[in-house]
Amino acid sequence: MTYGQIAELLGEGYTPRTVGFVMHNSPDGTPWHRVLNAQGKCSTGRVVLPHDKQQRMLEQEGVVFDKNARCDLQTYLHIPKTRSKKSEEASLYKSKSSARGRKR
């Protein structure tokens, strides 16, 4: 998921930056490494040591990054199932493949 997706799910008053601050202080066991920025890149380089820890963790889970340290969000983006048709239509991150029910 992206920081923006999580902010959207949380609703008004939340921004991707807010989600990042919260994720930085999340308790042990939180899968923080699975949250990427809108470009499909890791945003933890200045926060987590070593700087490439998040990317390495994702690569161990099978996520592939290109030479610019980006993963293809069309392939790896998780789009959670929505509870209502209205919220699905409002999603900024809806893709054609999610309409066909493909799991990411």
C-alpha positions in Angstrom: 0.0 0.0 0.0 1.0 3.6 -0.3 1.0 6.3 2.4 -1.7 8.0 0.3 -3.9 5.0 0.2 -3.8 4.6 4.0 -4.5 8.4 4.4 -7.5 8.0 2.1 -8.8 5.0 4.1 -8.4 6.9 7.4 -10.4 9.8 6.0 -10.5 13.6 6.3 -7.6 15.1 8.2 -5.1 12.5 7.3 -2.3 13.0 4.8 0.4 10.7 3.4 2.9 12.6 5.5 0.9 12.1 8.7 0.7 8.3 7.9 4.5 8.3 7.5 5.0 9.9 10.9 2.7 7.4 12.5 4.4 4.5 10.8 7.8 5.7 12.0 6.6 5.3 15.5 4.6 2.1 15.1 5.0 -0.7 17.6 7.1 -3.8 16.9 5.4 -6.3 14.6 3.8 -3.6 12.4 4.6 -4.4 8.8 5.8 -0.8 8.1 8.1 -2.0 5.4 5.1 -2.7 3.1 4.1 0.9 2.8 5.6 2.8 -0.1 5.4 6.3 -1.5 3.2 7.1 -4.6 6.2 6.5 -6.9 6.6 2.9 -5.7 9.8 3.9 -3.8 10.9 3.4 -0.2 10.8 6.6 1.8 12.6 5.4 4.9 16.2 6.1 3.7 16.7 9.0 6.1 14.8 7.3 9.0 15.8 3.6 9.0 19.4 2.3 9.2 20.7 0.8 7.1 19.1 3.1 4.5 18.2 0.2 2.1 16.6 -2.0 4.8 13.0 -1.5 3.6 13.9 -2.4 0.0 15.8 -5.5 1.1 12.9 -6.6 3.3 10.5 -6.3 0.3 12.9 -8.0 -2.0 12.9 -11.0 0.4 9.1 -11.1 0.0 9.5 -11.2 -3.8 9.0 -7.5 -4.7 11.2 -6.5 -7.7 12.7 -3.0 -7.9 14.1 -1.4 -11.0 17.5 0.4 -11.3 15.8 3.6 -10.0 14.7 1.8 -6.8 11.1 1.7 -7.8 8.7 -1.2 -7.9 5.8 -1.4 -10.4 2.7 -0.3 -8.5 0.6 -1.8 -11.2 2.0 -5.2 -10.2 2.5 -4.8 -6.4 0.0 -2.3 -5.2 -2.5 -3.8 -2.7 -6.0 -2.5 -3.2 -8.1 -3.5 -0.2 -11.7 -4.7 -0.7 -14.1 -1.9 0.0 -17.3 -2.1 2.0 -19.4 0.0 -0.3 -19.6 0.7 -4.0 -19.4 4.4 -3.3 -16.1 4.2 -1.5 -14.7 2.0 -4.3 -15.7 4.6 -6.9 -14.0 7.4 -4.8 -10.7 5.6 -4.6 -7.8 7.4 -6.2 -5.9 4.2 -6.5 -8.4 2.0 -8.3 -7.0 0.2 -11.3 -8.5 -1.8 -14.1 -7.1 -5.0 -12.7 -8.9 -4.4 -9.3 -12.2 -4.2 -11.2 -11.6 -7.8 -12.4 -10.9 -9.0 -8.9 -7.2 -9.7 -9.2 -5.5 -9.9 -5.8 -2.3 -8.0 -5.3 
